[in-house]
Amino acid sequence: MIDLDYKEFGQLTNLELYAILQLRSEVFVVEQHCVYQDMDGKDINALHILGKKNGQLVAYTRIFGPGEYFGDASIGRVLVKREEREHGYGKTIMEYSVDLIHKIFKSSGIRISAQKYLEKFYSSFGFVTLGKEYLEDGIPHVAMVMKTEKFQKG
């Protein structure tokens, strides 16, 4: 079981920010053998979803309102610490992130840039692939969107 919470960038403690950047580097740079600039200047405008187990960060996403990253609201930097993946925390933090976007931003759509090998995982939440596969930082990705009638404006 993980404890989930979210914070704006300015609300993160130094230790939380360090843990986020360390875990993102561990997963996206070291584990995936991908040298890229993780600190992209967008963290300041994101809401940061923290999944902690026994006080330690083990899962993370960042979310954006419509127009802050894509036209739709978005979820990015989705990760679970390697040793914790067997517990379903990816599903837990994604469900929390989607619910939070609907609650806070009242958005009718969510867009993600998904690593291709996780396409089936994101499809299980209702995301649909748009267009063709592309390379992002040397890793195959696909654009995916979730449209929910429940939150459609009208």
Summary of the structure (lengths in Angstrom):
residues: 154
radius of gyration: 14.8
end to end distance: 37.8
largest distance: 45.3
contacts: 438
relative contact order: 0.15
helix: 38%
strand: 36%
